Amino acid sequence: MSGNPNHDALFSEVADILKRSVNNRHKQDVETLEIKPESSLIDDLDLDSPTMVDVILDLEDHFQIKVSETESQSAFTVNDLKTLVIRKQQESNSGSC
């Protein structure tokens, strides 16, 4: 099952941002942190609300997107975050006047 190379690269970028945020917030060794598309942000990665805010801000900064609070609350897995980034990039590209 080979995925879209662009989506695979995007997943890697999202995973790196998650690792940085978890490391900054929890000071845990993120090299051993296994991040998969289906990883739950809360159950598997143990993200609390402040860390999730950091992740969203980092995603906004890195990808030059804007994510509303409602949108961020709809992300439950790493794949949800990746899909959110893709959608926001598409909205940004189609809405630029």
N, C-alpha and C positions, 0 to 999 in steps of 0.2 A: 504494500500500500504506500505508494509514493505520493506525497502531497505537492501542492503548489510551491515551487521554490521560493517565491516571494513571501508566501504565508509562513513557510518554514523559517525564513530569515526574520520575519516579524515576530514569530514565536520566540526565537532566540533573544531578540532585543527585549521583549516583554519579560522573559525569564530573567535576563540580566538585571533589569530594573527591579524586579521583585527581590532578587538576591541582595542587591544593594540596600533596598529599603529594610529588609529583614535584618541584615547585618547592622545597619545604622541604628535601628530601633532596639533590637534584642541582643546585639553583640554576640551572635552565635556563629559558629563556623558554617558558612553557607556553601562551601565547596562540597560538603556532603549532603546538602539539601537537594533532594530529587524533585525536580519540577517537571511535571508532565502536563499535557493539554487538559487532562481531566482532573488534575489536582484541585481540590477544594481550597479556596483561599482561607477559609476559617478552619476547617477540620484537618487538612493536610499540612498547610503552611502556617497555621496558627496566627493569622493576621488579626489584630485587634483594630478597633475603629481608628485610632490615631495612625497606625501603620498603613491602613487602607487609604487614609487621606494623603499620606506621604506618597504612596504608590500612584494615586490618581494625579497628584501634582507633578510627579516625575514623568508620568506618561504624557501629560499635557505639555510639559516643557520639552521633552525629547521629540515628540511627534508634532509639535506646534498645532495642538487641537484644544478644544474646550469641551469639558465633560461636566454635565450638570450633576447635581447631587442625586437626582432620581436615576439618571443613567448609571452612575457609579454603584448605586444600591442594587442594580439589576445584575451585577457581575458576581457570580458565585464560584466560577472556576477560572483557571488561567486561560482556557479557550474563550470564555466569555469576555475577558479583558482584550484578548487579541481581536475578537470579532467587533468589540466596541471601538477599538482603534481603527480598524478597517472602515467601519461605518462612518466614523467621524471624519476620516480622511476623504472618503467619497463625498460626504456632505460638503466639506470644505472646498473640494475641487469643483463640484457642480454648482456651488453657491457663490463662487467668487465672481464678482462683477467689476 
